[in-house]
Amino acid sequence: MRAALISAVLIGVVLGRHLLKLEELRDAPPQQIAELLRPCLRSLTGADGRSTP
């Protein structure tokens, strides 16, 4: 489930940035996008220090 959610988030960002050319994603530097996604992805992978079932 976690892998599917991570894939869905990343595919959504890629589609929004490159295919749909959403202005906010298109113009944002990759580092800014990574910084914004980092907490979400850490939470999904369990890298935030919390145990996940």
For each residue, the residues with C-beta under 8 A, 3 or more apart:
1: 4 5
2: 5 6 44 45 46 52
3: 6 7
4: 1 7 8
5: 1 2 8 9 44
6: 2 3 9 10 41 44 45
7: 3 4 10 11
8: 4 5 11 12
9: 5 6 12 13 37 40 41 44
10: 6 7 13 14
11: 7 8 14 15
12: 8 9 15 16
13: 9 10 16 17 25 33 37
14: 10 11 17 18 19
15: 11 12 18 19 20
16: 12 13 19 20 22 25
17: 13 14 20 21 22 25 26 28 33
18: 14 15 21
19: 14 15 16
20: 15 16 17
21: 17 18 26
22: 16 17 25 26
23: 26 27
24: 27 28
25: 13 16 17 22 28 33
26: 17 21 22 23
27: 23 24
28: 17 24 25 32 33
29: 32 33
30: 33 34
31: 34 35
32: 28 29 35 36
33: 13 17 25 28 29 30 36 37
34: 30 31 37 38
35: 31 32 38
36: 32 33
37: 9 13 33 34 40 41
38: 34 35 41 42
39: 42 43 48
40: 9 37 43 44
41: 6 9 37 38 44 45 47
42: 38 39 45 47 48
43: 39 40 46 48 50
44: 2 5 6 9 40 41
45: 2 6 41 42
46: 2 43 50 51 52
47: 41 42
48: 39 42 43
49:
50: 43 46
51: 46
52: 2 46
53:
